[in-house]
Amino acid sequence: MFLTTNNCDGSGNCVDACPTDAIKVVNGKAVSCITCGKCQRVCPNKAIFKNKLGGYVVDRTKCNTCGMCQKVCPVDVITIKDGKLMGLCSNCGVCVEPCKNNARMSKPARPVKMENELVNRVNIGTNHDDCIECGRCAYVCPTNSIKFSYIEPGVCTKCDICVDVCPRNAIGPIEEGGEYEIDMKKCAICYKCLIECPNDAIEASHLELKINHPEYDVENDTKMIACIECKLCADACPIDALDVVNKRIRYDVDRCTCLEDGDLETTPCVSACPQGVLQFVPESKITLEGICVECSICVKECKYNARKFGRTTWEGDIKANCIKCGLCMEVCPKDALTLENGQIKVNFDKCVLCEKCAMYCPVQAIPKTTPLRYKIADGYSMIKNNLCIGCELCVDACVFKAITKDEDGNLTINDDRCIYCGACKTACPARAIKIQRDFEATI
């Protein structure tokens, strides 16, 4: 709760600032709601609830102003004014800044003790600066754990599969760095290149072989997405068909029952995969594809040394452009992120470095290794006046200036300015803001 120290001179600045009239001056000192919770316990209509800050808020659609809470309040700050229940402290903190004597202060939060000072993940990763998105790694991957955002069918991506299988060394660029062509003077017309080409880029006609080339920029228009071995799929599996053995993900096909249960797109493991590469393939003998088993064949086969074993670390650094929207906290599957004193904090003992927070961050303030990103495509937002306490913390939190007052003095959201990031919702101590979002995957 917010305390009044001996520095209080009874000026009443905090009284004027409090949006819920939860502070009064008694004998020259400010006295406020102590958030003891007695009001909540005696309310017959369940109209009072405890918020995420430890304060209390009244739902005016449920409150009938019976006065039960008023009678049990130990500091006598609860009142009924103009048919509204007032006097409950929501711990919004609006009273702190107006006090010139620093007499209003919140109880210090207990520091979270962590064993780790950073989080790290060892896996096969991709240097996207070196990768040309040829698709060779996806072709050789035995578990189909590597995907590409877009590869146009029927065109050459320079994966070199045809070069490797050609018995006559008849395939390659005519000029250094140029397009691949087939030297028909050397070609034995065995059709091995045509058979093995993973993208069907080679055509045969009247004993002539031709390679089709793309009209789009393969390197810049396509990005590789792969399993990053965050192990969320194993955590989500309720029957341990997916398990971590010697720090590697292993799948027991005999134990898995998902094929018998119905919808394969909403199974716990598939839903948990942040990269979206995990999928059930009933016609396959192993049935589940998309798990990196660290066989390292992609590392060996990559012609550009873009696939490598490596260690990814994060010390919790977040860029200064963070808008404290709280979306990262919403999507974190491990509850490893919290907002403390206006800063996003990471619990390194909980974080598994799945990068989901970074993928959903609307301002790209969190570092990530995957090119995958989820953008807010559309949404809906509203302020519930029956819960709003008028603290205007949402107004301060919105960097897009989307929240203003209407003619009746109620706060409203301008949909033309709002991007549905949720900063207002995160700042609101009264659960008065509702936001729904639609996301679309982008690269």
C-alpha positions as a Markdown table, in Angstrom:
| # | Residue | x | y | z |
|---|---|---|---|---|
| 1 | Met | 0.0 | 0.0 | 0.0 |
| 2 | Phe | 1.0 | 3.7 | -0.2 |
| 3 | Leu | 2.3 | 5.0 | 3.1 |
| 4 | Thr | 2.4 | 8.5 | 4.6 |
| 5 | Thr | 5.7 | 9.2 | 6.3 |
| 6 | Asn | 6.6 | 11.8 | 8.9 |
| 7 | Asn | 7.4 | 14.2 | 6.1 |
| 8 | Cys | 3.7 | 14.9 | 5.6 |
| 9 | Asp | 2.8 | 18.5 | 6.2 |
| 10 | Gly | -0.9 | 18.0 | 5.6 |
| 11 | Ser | -1.0 | 20.1 | 2.4 |
| 12 | Gly | -3.6 | 17.8 | 0.9 |
| 13 | Asn | -2.0 | 17.6 | -2.6 |
| 14 | Cys | -2.3 | 13.8 | -2.5 |
| 15 | Val | -6.0 | 14.2 | -1.5 |
| 16 | Asp | -6.6 | 16.4 | -4.5 |
| 17 | Ala | -4.7 | 14.0 | -6.8 |
| 18 | Cys | -6.4 | 10.7 | -5.7 |
| 19 | Pro | -8.9 | 9.7 | -8.3 |
| 20 | Thr | -10.9 | 7.5 | -5.9 |
| 21 | Asp | -11.0 | 9.8 | -2.8 |
| 22 | Ala | -9.1 | 7.2 | -0.8 |
| 23 | Ile | -7.0 | 9.8 | 1.1 |
| 24 | Lys | -8.1 | 12.3 | 3.8 |
| 25 | Val | -6.2 | 14.6 | 6.2 |
| 26 | Val | -6.6 | 13.8 | 9.9 |
| 27 | Asn | -4.8 | 15.9 | 12.5 |
| 28 | Gly | -2.5 | 17.4 | 9.9 |
| 29 | Lys | -1.5 | 14.0 | 8.4 |
| 30 | Ala | -2.7 | 12.2 | 5.3 |
| 31 | Val | -4.5 | 9.0 | 6.1 |
| 32 | Ser | -5.5 | 6.6 | 3.3 |
| 33 | Cys | -7.1 | 3.2 | 2.5 |
| 34 | Ile | -4.8 | 0.5 | 3.9 |
| 35 | Thr | -5.9 | -2.1 | 1.3 |
| 36 | Cys | -6.7 | -4.6 | 4.1 |
| 37 | Gly | -9.5 | -6.2 | 2.0 |
| 38 | Lys | -12.3 | -6.1 | 4.6 |
| 39 | Cys | -14.5 | -4.3 | 2.1 |
| 40 | Gln | -14.1 | -7.0 | -0.5 |
| 41 | Arg | -14.9 | -9.8 | 2.0 |
| 42 | Val | -18.1 | -8.3 | 3.3 |
| 43 | Cys | -19.5 | -7.1 | -0.1 |
| 44 | Pro | -22.7 | -9.2 | -0.7 |
| 45 | Asn | -22.6 | -8.5 | -4.5 |
| 46 | Lys | -18.9 | -9.3 | -5.1 |
| 47 | Ala | -18.6 | -5.8 | -6.5 |
| 48 | Ile | -15.1 | -5.3 | -5.1 |
| 49 | Phe | -12.0 | -7.1 | -6.4 |
| 50 | Lys | -8.3 | -7.0 | -5.8 |
| 51 | Asn | -6.2 | -5.9 | -8.7 |
| 52 | Lys | -2.8 | -6.9 | -9.9 |
| 53 | Leu | -1.2 | -4.2 | -7.8 |
| 54 | Gly | -2.7 | -5.4 | -4.6 |
| 55 | Gly | -5.2 | -2.5 | -4.5 |
| 56 | Tyr | -9.0 | -2.7 | -4.7 |
| 57 | Val | -11.5 | -1.6 | -7.3 |
| 58 | Val | -15.3 | -1.4 | -7.3 |
| 59 | Asp | -17.4 | -2.6 | -10.3 |
| 60 | Arg | -20.1 | 0.0 | -10.3 |
| 61 | Thr | -22.5 | -2.3 | -12.4 |
| 62 | Lys | -22.5 | -4.7 | -9.4 |
| 63 | Cys | -22.4 | -2.2 | -6.5 |
| 64 | Asn | -25.8 | -1.2 | -5.0 |
| 65 | Thr | -24.2 | 1.2 | -2.5 |
| 66 | Cys | -25.5 | -0.9 | 0.4 |
| 67 | Gly | -22.8 | 0.5 | 2.6 |
| 68 | Met | -21.5 | -2.8 | 4.1 |
| 69 | Cys | -18.0 | -2.0 | 3.1 |
| 70 | Gln | -18.3 | 1.5 | 4.6 |
| 71 | Lys | -19.2 | 0.1 | 8.0 |
| 72 | Val | -16.2 | -2.2 | 8.2 |
| 73 | Cys | -13.5 | 0.1 | 6.9 |
| 74 | Pro | -10.9 | 0.4 | 9.7 |
| 75 | Val | -9.7 | 3.9 | 8.6 |
| 76 | Asp | -13.1 | 5.3 | 7.7 |
| 77 | Val | -12.2 | 6.5 | 4.2 |
| 78 | Ile | -15.0 | 4.7 | 2.2 |
| 79 | Thr | -17.8 | 7.1 | 1.3 |
| 80 | Ile | -20.8 | 7.2 | -1.0 |
| 81 | Lys | -20.9 | 10.3 | -3.2 |
| 82 | Asp | -23.5 | 11.0 | -5.9 |
| 83 | Gly | -24.5 | 7.3 | -5.8 |
| 84 | Lys | -20.9 | 6.1 | -6.3 |
| 85 | Leu | -18.8 | 4.2 | -3.9 |
| 86 | Met | -15.5 | 6.0 | -3.2 |
| 87 | Gly | -12.5 | 5.5 | -1.0 |
| 88 | Leu | -10.9 | 2.3 | -2.2 |
| 89 | Cys | -7.1 | 2.6 | -3.0 |
| 90 | Ser | -6.2 | 0.9 | -6.3 |
| 91 | Asn | -2.5 | 1.4 | -5.7 |
| 92 | Cys | -2.3 | 3.4 | -8.9 |
| 93 | Gly | 0.4 | 5.7 | -7.4 |
| 94 | Val | -1.0 | 8.9 | -8.7 |
| 95 | Cys | -0.7 | 10.4 | -5.2 |
| 96 | Val | 3.1 | 10.1 | -5.1 |
| 97 | Glu | 4.3 | 12.7 | -7.6 |
| 98 | Pro | 2.1 | 15.7 | -6.3 |
| 99 | Cys | 3.6 | 15.3 | -2.8 |
| 100 | Lys | 6.4 | 17.9 | -2.6 |
| 101 | Asn | 7.8 | 16.4 | 0.6 |
| 102 | Asn | 8.1 | 12.9 | -0.7 |
| 103 | Ala | 5.8 | 11.7 | 2.1 |
| 104 | Arg | 3.8 | 9.3 | -0.1 |
| 105 | Met | 5.6 | 6.2 | -0.9 |
| 106 | Ser | 4.8 | 2.6 | -1.8 |
| 107 | Lys | 6.1 | -0.4 | 0.1 |
| 108 | Pro | 9.4 | -1.5 | -1.5 |
| 109 | Ala | 8.9 | -4.7 | -3.6 |
| 110 | Arg | 10.7 | -7.7 | -2.4 |
| 111 | Pro | 13.6 | -8.4 | -4.8 |
| 112 | Val | 13.3 | -11.7 | -6.7 |
| 113 | Lys | 16.3 | -13.9 | -5.9 |
| 114 | Met | 17.6 | -15.7 | -9.0 |
| 115 | Glu | 20.3 | -18.3 | -9.4 |
| 116 | Asn | 21.1 | -17.2 | -12.9 |
| 117 | Glu | 22.3 | -13.7 | -14.1 |
| 118 | Leu | 21.4 | -14.5 | -17.8 |
| 119 | Val | 19.7 | -17.1 | -19.9 |
| 120 | Asn | 21.4 | -19.1 | -22.6 |
| 121 | Arg | 20.4 | -21.6 | -25.2 |
| 122 | Val | 22.7 | -24.0 | -27.2 |
| 123 | Asn | 21.3 | -25.0 | -30.6 |
| 124 | Ile | 22.0 | -25.0 | -34.3 |
| 125 | Gly | 21.3 | -21.5 | -35.4 |
| 126 | Thr | 21.5 | -19.5 | -38.7 |
| 127 | Asn | 23.6 | -16.5 | -39.6 |
| 128 | His | 21.1 | -14.8 | -41.8 |
| 129 | Asp | 23.7 | -12.5 | -43.2 |
| 130 | Asp | 25.5 | -15.5 | -44.8 |
| 131 | Cys | 22.4 | -17.5 | -45.7 |
| 132 | Ile | 21.2 | -17.0 | -49.3 |
| 133 | Glu | 17.9 | -19.0 | -48.6 |
| 134 | Cys | 18.8 | -21.6 | -51.1 |
| 135 | Gly | 16.8 | -24.3 | -49.2 |
| 136 | Arg | 19.6 | -26.9 | -49.2 |
| 137 | Cys | 19.4 | -27.3 | -45.4 |
| 138 | Ala | 15.7 | -27.9 | -45.6 |
| 139 | Tyr | 16.2 | -30.5 | -48.3 |
| 140 | Val | 18.7 | -32.6 | -46.2 |
| 141 | Cys | 17.0 | -32.1 | -42.8 |
| 142 | Pro | 15.6 | -35.6 | -41.8 |
| 143 | Thr | 12.9 | -34.1 | -39.5 |
| 144 | Asn | 11.7 | -31.2 | -41.6 |
| 145 | Ser | 12.6 | -28.8 | -38.9 |
| 146 | Ile | 13.6 | -26.1 | -41.3 |
| 147 | Lys | 11.1 | -24.1 | -43.3 |
| 148 | Phe | 11.1 | -21.1 | -45.6 |
| 149 | Ser | 8.7 | -18.2 | -45.7 |
| 150 | Tyr | 8.5 | -18.4 | -49.5 |
| 151 | Ile | 10.2 | -20.2 | -52.3 |
| 152 | Glu | 8.7 | -19.9 | -55.7 |
| 153 | Pro | 8.1 | -23.4 | -57.2 |
| 154 | Gly | 9.9 | -24.3 | -60.3 |
| 155 | Val | 12.9 | -22.0 | -60.1 |
| 156 | Cys | 16.5 | -22.4 | -59.2 |
| 157 | Thr | 17.6 | -21.4 | -55.7 |
| 158 | Lys | 21.3 | -22.3 | -56.1 |
| 159 | Cys | 21.1 | -25.1 | -53.5 |
| 160 | Asp | 23.7 | -27.1 | -55.5 |
| 161 | Ile | 21.9 | -30.4 | -55.2 |
| 162 | Cys | 22.1 | -30.7 | -59.0 |
| 163 | Val | 25.8 | -30.0 | -59.0 |
| 164 | Asp | 26.4 | -32.7 | -56.4 |
| 165 | Val | 24.6 | -35.4 | -58.2 |
| 166 | Cys | 25.8 | -34.6 | -61.7 |
| 167 | Pro | 28.3 | -37.3 | -62.8 |
| 168 | Arg | 29.8 | -35.1 | -65.5 |
| 169 | Asn | 30.3 | -31.8 | -63.7 |
| 170 | Ala | 28.0 | -30.3 | -66.3 |
| 171 | Ile | 26.2 | -27.9 | -64.1 |
| 172 | Gly | 27.4 | -24.6 | -62.6 |
| 173 | Pro | 27.5 | -20.8 | -63.2 |
| 174 | Ile | 29.0 | -19.8 | -66.6 |
| 175 | Glu | 30.4 | -16.7 | -64.9 |
| 176 | Glu | 31.5 | -16.4 | -61.3 |
| 177 | Gly | 28.4 | -15.5 | -59.2 |
| 178 | Gly | 26.1 | -15.9 | -62.2 |
| 179 | Glu | 23.1 | -18.1 | -62.9 |
| 180 | Tyr | 23.5 | -21.8 | -63.0 |
| 181 | Glu | 23.3 | -23.4 | -66.5 |
| 182 | Ile | 23.7 | -26.9 | -67.9 |
| 183 | Asp | 26.5 | -27.5 | -70.4 |
| 184 | Met | 24.8 | -29.9 | -72.8 |
| 185 | Lys | 28.2 | -30.8 | -74.3 |
| 186 | Lys | 29.2 | -32.4 | -71.0 |
| 187 | Cys | 25.7 | -33.6 | -70.0 |
| 188 | Ala | 25.1 | -37.3 | -70.2 |
| 189 | Ile | 21.3 | -36.7 | -70.1 |
| 190 | Cys | 20.9 | -39.1 | -67.2 |
| 191 | Tyr | 18.2 | -36.9 | -65.8 |
| 192 | Lys | 19.6 | -37.3 | -62.2 |
| 193 | Cys | 19.6 | -33.5 | -61.7 |
| 194 | Leu | 15.9 | -33.3 | -62.8 |
| 195 | Ile | 14.9 | -36.1 | -60.5 |
| 196 | Glu | 16.8 | -34.8 | -57.4 |
| 197 | Cys | 16.1 | -31.0 | -57.8 |
| 198 | Pro | 14.0 | -30.2 | -54.7 |
| 199 | Asn | 12.3 | -27.3 | -56.3 |
| 200 | Asp | 11.6 | -28.8 | -59.8 |
| 201 | Ala | 13.6 | -26.1 | -61.4 |
| 202 | Ile | 14.9 | -28.2 | -64.2 |
| 203 | Glu | 13.0 | -29.0 | -67.4 |
| 204 | Ala | 13.7 | -31.6 | -70.1 |
| 205 | Ser | 12.6 | -31.2 | -73.7 |
| 206 | His | 13.9 | -33.2 | -76.7 |
| 207 | Leu | 17.1 | -34.3 | -75.0 |
| 208 | Glu | 17.8 | -30.8 | -73.8 |
| 209 | Leu | 17.9 | -29.8 | -70.1 |
| 210 | Lys | 17.2 | -26.2 | -68.9 |
| 211 | Ile | 17.3 | -24.6 | -65.5 |
| 212 | Asn | 14.6 | -22.0 | -64.8 |
| 213 | His | 15.6 | -18.9 | -62.8 |
| 214 | Pro | 13.5 | -16.8 | -60.5 |
| 215 | Glu | 12.2 | -13.3 | -61.3 |
| 216 | Tyr | 12.2 | -12.4 | -57.6 |
| 217 | Asp | 15.0 | -11.6 | -55.2 |
| 218 | Val | 15.4 | -15.0 | -53.4 |
| 219 | Glu | 17.8 | -13.7 | -50.8 |
| 220 | Asn | 15.7 | -10.7 | -49.7 |
| 221 | Asp | 12.2 | -11.9 | -50.3 |
| 222 | Thr | 12.6 | -15.3 | -48.5 |
| 223 | Lys | 13.7 | -16.1 | -44.9 |
| 224 | Met | 14.5 | -19.3 | -43.2 |
| 225 | Ile | 12.5 | -20.3 | -40.1 |
| 226 | Ala | 13.8 | -23.3 | -38.0 |
| 227 | Cys | 13.4 | -25.0 | -34.7 |
| 228 | Ile | 15.5 | -23.2 | -32.1 |
| 229 | Glu | 15.3 | -26.0 | -29.5 |
| 230 | Cys | 13.5 | -23.9 | -26.9 |
| 231 | Lys | 11.9 | -27.2 | -25.7 |
| 232 | Leu | 8.5 | -25.6 | -25.1 |
| 233 | Cys | 7.0 | -28.5 | -27.1 |
| 234 | Ala | 8.4 | -31.0 | -24.6 |
| 235 | Asp | 7.1 | -29.0 | -21.7 |
| 236 | Ala | 3.6 | -28.9 | -23.3 |
| 237 | Cys | 3.4 | -32.6 | -24.0 |
| 238 | Pro | 1.1 | -34.1 | -21.3 |
| 239 | Ile | 2.2 | -37.7 | -21.8 |
| 240 | Asp | 6.0 | -37.3 | -22.2 |
| 241 | Ala | 6.0 | -38.5 | -25.8 |
| 242 | Leu | 8.2 | -35.5 | -26.3 |
| 243 | Asp | 11.0 | -35.4 | -23.8 |
| 244 | Val | 14.4 | -33.9 | -23.2 |
| 245 | Val | 17.1 | -36.5 | -23.1 |
| 246 | Asn | 20.7 | -35.4 | -22.6 |
| 247 | Lys | 19.6 | -31.8 | -23.4 |
| 248 | Arg | 18.1 | -32.8 | -26.7 |
| 249 | Ile | 14.5 | -33.2 | -27.7 |
| 250 | Arg | 13.4 | -36.7 | -28.4 |
| 251 | Tyr | 10.0 | -38.0 | -29.7 |
| 252 | Asp | 8.6 | -41.4 | -28.8 |
| 253 | Val | 6.1 | -42.2 | -31.5 |
| 254 | Asp | 4.8 | -45.2 | -29.7 |
| 255 | Arg | 3.8 | -43.2 | -26.7 |
| 256 | Cys | 2.1 | -40.4 | -28.6 |
| 257 | Thr | -1.7 | -40.5 | -28.7 |
| 258 | Cys | -2.4 | -37.2 | -30.5 |
| 259 | Leu | -3.2 | -39.0 | -33.8 |
| 260 | Glu | -6.1 | -40.7 | -32.0 |
| 261 | Asp | -7.4 | -37.5 | -30.3 |
| 262 | Gly | -8.6 | -35.5 | -33.3 |
| 263 | Asp | -7.5 | -32.0 | -34.4 |
| 264 | Leu | -3.7 | -32.2 | -35.1 |
| 265 | Glu | -3.3 | -28.5 | -35.5 |
| 266 | Thr | -4.3 | -27.7 | -31.9 |
| 267 | Thr | -2.3 | -30.4 | -30.0 |
| 268 | Pro | -0.4 | -29.0 | -27.0 |
| 269 | Cys | 3.0 | -29.4 | -28.7 |
| 270 | Val | 2.1 | -27.9 | -32.0 |
| 271 | Ser | 0.4 | -24.9 | -30.2 |
| 272 | Ala | 3.4 | -24.4 | -28.0 |
| 273 | Cys | 5.9 | -24.1 | -30.9 |
| 274 | Pro | 6.8 | -20.4 | -31.2 |
| 275 | Gln | 8.4 | -20.9 | -34.7 |
| 276 | Gly | 5.4 | -22.8 | -36.1 |
| 277 | Val | 7.5 | -25.5 | -37.6 |
| 278 | Leu | 6.1 | -28.4 | -35.6 |
| 279 | Gln | 3.3 | -30.4 | -37.4 |
| 280 | Phe | 1.8 | -33.8 | -37.4 |
| 281 | Val | 2.0 | -35.7 | -40.7 |
| 282 | Pro | -0.2 | -38.8 | -40.4 |
| 283 | Glu | 1.2 | -40.3 | -43.6 |
| 284 | Ser | 4.7 | -40.1 | -42.3 |
| 285 | Lys | 6.2 | -43.1 | -40.4 |
| 286 | Ile | 7.4 | -40.8 | -37.6 |
| 287 | Thr | 4.1 | -38.8 | -37.7 |
| 288 | Leu | 5.6 | -35.6 | -36.0 |
| 289 | Glu | 7.9 | -33.4 | -38.0 |
| 290 | Gly | 9.7 | -30.1 | -37.1 |
| 291 | Ile | 11.9 | -31.1 | -34.2 |
| 292 | Cys | 15.6 | -30.4 | -34.5 |
| 293 | Val | 17.5 | -33.5 | -33.2 |
| 294 | Glu | 20.9 | -31.9 | -33.7 |
| 295 | Cys | 22.1 | -34.4 | -36.2 |
| 296 | Ser | 24.1 | -31.5 | -37.7 |
| 297 | Ile | 23.7 | -32.6 | -41.3 |
| 298 | Cys | 22.5 | -29.1 | -42.2 |
| 299 | Val | 25.7 | -27.7 | -40.8 |
| 300 | Lys | 27.8 | -30.1 | -42.9 |
| 301 | Glu | 25.8 | -29.5 | -46.0 |
| 302 | Cys | 25.5 | -25.7 | -45.9 |
| 303 | Lys | 27.7 | -24.3 | -48.7 |
| 304 | Tyr | 27.8 | -20.9 | -47.1 |
| 305 | Asn | 28.6 | -21.8 | -43.5 |
| 306 | Ala | 25.4 | -20.1 | -42.4 |
| 307 | Arg | 24.2 | -23.0 | -40.2 |
| 308 | Lys | 26.3 | -23.5 | -37.1 |
| 309 | Phe | 26.2 | -24.7 | -33.5 |
| 310 | Gly | 26.2 | -21.8 | -31.2 |
| 311 | Arg | 25.2 | -20.4 | -27.8 |
| 312 | Thr | 22.6 | -17.6 | -27.7 |
| 313 | Thr | 22.6 | -15.5 | -24.5 |
| 314 | Trp | 20.3 | -12.8 | -23.2 |
| 315 | Glu | 21.1 | -10.6 | -20.2 |
| 316 | Gly | 17.7 | -9.0 | -20.2 |
| 317 | Asp | 18.7 | -6.0 | -22.3 |
| 318 | Ile | 15.7 | -4.2 | -23.9 |
| 319 | Lys | 16.0 | -1.2 | -26.2 |
| 320 | Ala | 15.1 | 2.3 | -25.0 |
| 321 | Asn | 12.2 | 2.4 | -27.4 |
| 322 | Cys | 10.2 | -0.1 | -25.3 |
| 323 | Ile | 6.7 | 1.4 | -24.7 |
| 324 | Lys | 5.9 | -0.9 | -21.7 |
| 325 | Cys | 2.9 | -2.3 | -23.5 |
| 326 | Gly | 3.1 | -5.6 | -21.6 |
| 327 | Leu | 2.5 | -7.7 | -24.8 |
| 328 | Cys | 5.7 | -9.5 | -24.1 |
| 329 | Met | 4.4 | -10.5 | -20.6 |
| 330 | Glu | 1.1 | -11.7 | -22.1 |
| 331 | Val | 2.7 | -14.0 | -24.6 |
| 332 | Cys | 5.5 | -15.4 | -22.4 |
| 333 | Pro | 4.7 | -19.0 | -21.8 |
| 334 | Lys | 6.8 | -19.1 | -18.6 |
| 335 | Asp | 5.7 | -16.0 | -16.9 |
| 336 | Ala | 9.3 | -14.8 | -16.9 |
| 337 | Leu | 8.6 | -11.2 | -17.6 |
| 338 | Thr | 7.2 | -8.6 | -15.2 |
| 339 | Leu | 6.8 | -4.8 | -15.2 |
| 340 | Glu | 8.6 | -3.3 | -12.2 |
| 341 | Asn | 9.0 | 0.4 | -11.6 |
| 342 | Gly | 8.3 | 1.2 | -15.2 |
| 343 | Gln | 10.8 | -1.4 | -16.6 |
| 344 | Ile | 10.4 | -4.8 | -18.0 |
| 345 | Lys | 12.3 | -7.3 | -15.9 |
| 346 | Val | 13.4 | -10.9 | -16.8 |
| 347 | Asn | 13.4 | -13.8 | -14.4 |
| 348 | Phe | 16.3 | -15.8 | -15.8 |
| 349 | Asp | 15.4 | -18.9 | -13.8 |
| 350 | Lys | 12.1 | -19.1 | -15.7 |
| 351 | Cys | 13.1 | -17.9 | -19.2 |
| 352 | Val | 13.8 | -20.5 | -21.8 |
| 353 | Leu | 14.8 | -18.1 | -24.5 |
| 354 | Cys | 12.0 | -19.1 | -26.8 |
| 355 | Glu | 12.0 | -15.5 | -28.3 |
| 356 | Lys | 8.2 | -15.3 | -28.3 |
| 357 | Cys | 8.3 | -12.0 | -26.5 |
| 358 | Ala | 10.6 | -10.6 | -29.1 |
| 359 | Met | 8.5 | -11.9 | -32.0 |
| 360 | Tyr | 5.4 | -10.2 | -30.6 |
| 361 | Cys | 7.0 | -6.9 | -29.5 |
| 362 | Pro | 5.3 | -4.2 | -31.6 |
| 363 | Val | 8.4 | -1.9 | -31.6 |
| 364 | Gln | 11.1 | -4.6 | -31.9 |
| 365 | Ala | 12.7 | -3.6 | -28.6 |
| 366 | Ile | 13.7 | -7.2 | -27.6 |
| 367 | Pro | 16.6 | -8.9 | -29.4 |
| 368 | Lys | 15.9 | -12.2 | -31.3 |
| 369 | Thr | 17.7 | -14.6 | -33.7 |
| 370 | Thr | 14.6 | -15.7 | -35.6 |
| 371 | Pro | 13.4 | -13.5 | -38.6 |
| 372 | Leu | 9.8 | -14.5 | -37.7 |
| 373 | Arg | 7.7 | -11.7 | -36.3 |
| 374 | Tyr | 4.0 | -11.4 | -35.3 |
| 375 | Lys | 2.5 | -8.1 | -36.3 |
| 376 | Ile | -0.8 | -6.6 | -35.0 |
| 377 | Ala | -3.0 | -6.7 | -38.0 |
| 378 | Asp | -6.2 | -5.4 | -36.5 |
| 379 | Gly | -7.9 | -5.1 | -33.1 |
| 380 | Tyr | -10.5 | -3.7 | -30.9 |
| 381 | Ser | -10.2 | -1.6 | -27.7 |
| 382 | Met | -12.6 | 0.0 | -25.3 |
| 383 | Ile | -12.6 | 1.6 | -21.8 |
| 384 | Lys | -15.3 | 0.3 | -19.4 |
| 385 | Asn | -16.6 | 3.3 | -17.6 |
| 386 | Asn | -18.1 | 1.2 | -14.8 |
| 387 | Leu | -14.6 | 0.2 | -13.8 |
| 388 | Cys | -12.5 | 3.3 | -14.7 |
| 389 | Ile | -11.3 | 5.2 | -11.7 |
| 390 | Gly | -10.2 | 8.2 | -13.6 |
| 391 | Cys | -6.5 | 8.0 | -12.7 |
| 392 | Glu | -5.5 | 8.7 | -16.3 |
| 393 | Leu | -2.5 | 6.4 | -16.1 |
| 394 | Cys | -3.6 | 5.1 | -19.5 |
| 395 | Val | -3.3 | 8.5 | -21.0 |
| 396 | Asp | 0.3 | 8.8 | -19.8 |
| 397 | Ala | 1.1 | 5.3 | -21.0 |
| 398 | Cys | -0.1 | 5.7 | -24.5 |
| 399 | Val | 2.7 | 7.1 | -26.7 |
| 400 | Phe | 0.4 | 7.4 | -29.6 |
| 401 | Lys | -1.9 | 9.9 | -27.8 |
| 402 | Ala | -4.9 | 7.7 | -28.6 |
| 403 | Ile | -6.8 | 8.3 | -25.3 |
| 404 | Thr | -8.7 | 11.5 | -24.6 |
| 405 | Lys | -11.7 | 12.7 | -22.7 |
| 406 | Asp | -15.1 | 13.1 | -24.3 |
| 407 | Glu | -17.7 | 15.8 | -23.6 |
| 408 | Asp | -18.9 | 14.0 | -20.5 |
| 409 | Gly | -15.5 | 13.7 | -19.1 |
| 410 | Asn | -15.2 | 10.0 | -19.8 |
| 411 | Leu | -12.0 | 8.6 | -21.3 |
| 412 | Thr | -12.3 | 7.2 | -24.8 |
| 413 | Ile | -9.9 | 5.6 | -27.3 |
| 414 | Asn | -9.3 | 7.0 | -30.8 |
| 415 | Asp | -9.2 | 3.9 | -33.1 |
| 416 | Asp | -7.4 | 5.9 | -35.8 |
| 417 | Arg | -4.4 | 6.4 | -33.5 |
| 418 | Cys | -4.6 | 3.2 | -31.4 |
| 419 | Ile | -2.4 | 0.3 | -32.6 |
| 420 | Tyr | -3.8 | -2.1 | -29.9 |
| 421 | Cys | -0.4 | -2.5 | -28.2 |
| 422 | Gly | -1.9 | -2.8 | -24.8 |
| 423 | Ala | 0.2 | -0.2 | -22.9 |
| 424 | Cys | -3.0 | 1.4 | -21.6 |
| 425 | Lys | -4.3 | -1.9 | -20.4 |
| 426 | Thr | -1.0 | -2.7 | -18.6 |
| 427 | Ala | -1.0 | 0.7 | -16.9 |
| 428 | Cys | -4.7 | 0.5 | -15.8 |
| 429 | Pro | -5.0 | -0.5 | -12.2 |
| 430 | Ala | -8.8 | -1.2 | -12.5 |
| 431 | Arg | -9.1 | -3.7 | -15.4 |
| 432 | Ala | -11.1 | -1.0 | -17.1 |
| 433 | Ile | -9.5 | -1.5 | -20.6 |
| 434 | Lys | -10.4 | -4.3 | -22.9 |
| 435 | Ile | -8.2 | -5.1 | -25.9 |
| 436 | Gln | -8.5 | -7.8 | -28.5 |
| 437 | Arg | -5.9 | -8.3 | -31.3 |
| 438 | Asp | -5.5 | -10.2 | -34.5 |
| 439 | Phe | -1.9 | -11.1 | -35.4 |
| 440 | Glu | -0.3 | -12.0 | -38.7 |
| 441 | Ala | 3.0 | -13.7 | -39.1 |
| 442 | Thr | 5.6 | -11.6 | -41.1 |
| 443 | Ile | 9.3 | -11.7 | -41.9 |
